[in-house]
């Protein structure tokens, strides 16, 4: 099962360099917009805490291999991504938001702001 797709454009093309992540709908939960927003903040906080610990910003001395710490950061990042995907399902199911259209609008905004060249 391939859950991650990476597509790098050919040199000289104007295609976007993209990463597609397939995460499941969590069917053992009944999330709301509010519960998912709070969970997203919690997971983002855990990610920030992990990075801060690794960089010594918490005042603690970390006695772990860098590769182990980076793996832990990646695990926390995936928790953030899963929660964001859960929120997308909530927005689609309960508020009839068209995430595909919103994604297109988002990419266009990134282009307008100069973060992306289409």
N, C-alpha and C positions, 0 to 999 in steps of 0.2 A: 504494500500500500504506500504510494508516494504522496505524502501530504505537503511537500514543499516543492515548488517549481521556481526555477530561476531562469530568466531569459535575458541574455545580454545581446544588445543590438549589434549588428555588423558595423564595422568601422565605416564612417562616412554616412551612415543612415541617420534618419531623424526619429527612429523608434526609441521608445523609453526602455531603460534598463529596469526590469521589474522583478519582484519576488512575490509569488502567490502562495499564500498559506491557507490550507484547508483545515479548519477546526470544526469539531462537531457541535451540534445543538445539544446542550446538556438537558437530556430528557428526564433526569431525576430531580429537577428543580422546577419551581414556579416563580421565576424572577419577575420583579416589577421594575419600572424605570428607576424608582428611588433605591431599591435594594441593590440593583446592578450598579448604579452610580456610586453608592457607598463602597461596594466591593471593588470597583475600579480604582477608587482613591486608595483603598487599603492595599491593593496589589501594587499600585504605583509607589506607595510609601515603602513597601517592602523592597522594591527594586532600588529605590533611592538609598535605603538603609544599607543594602548589600554593596552598592557602589561606594558609598561613604565609608563603610568599614574597610573595604579593599584599599581605598586611598588614604586611610588613616585619619579621616575627618571626624571620626567618633571619639578620638582620643585613645582608642584601643590599638594594640599592636597585633596585627594579623599574622598568625603562624601557619599559613596554608600556602601550598604551591599556587602560583599565579594561575595555572591552567585550571585548578579546582575552583578558584574564586570566579574565573571567567565563566565556567560551566554553571555555577550557581547564579550568576547574573543572567545568563541565557535562560535558565529555568524560571527565574522571576519575570523576565521579559515575556516568556510564553504564558505565564499566568495573567499578565496584563492583557496580552493579545486575546486569550480565551475569554476574558471578561468583556473586552470590547466587542468581540463577536457575539457574545450573549446579549449585549445591549442592542446590537444591530437586529437580532431576532426579535427582541422586545419591541423596538421601534417599528419593524415591519408588521408584526402580529397585532399589536395593540393600538398603533397610531397610523397605520397604513402609509408608512414612509417607504418610498422607493429607493432602496440603498444603491441600486445600480445607477440610477439617475443622480443621486447625491454624490456618488463616487466620480462620475463624469464631471459634475460641477466642481468637485474638489480638485481634480486634475487641471481643469481650466483655470481655477483660481491660482494654483501653484505656477502655472505658465504666466499668468498676468503679473504675478508678483516677482517673476524672474528667478524663482527657485528651480524651474524646470524649463527646458527649451524643447518645444514640440516641433 
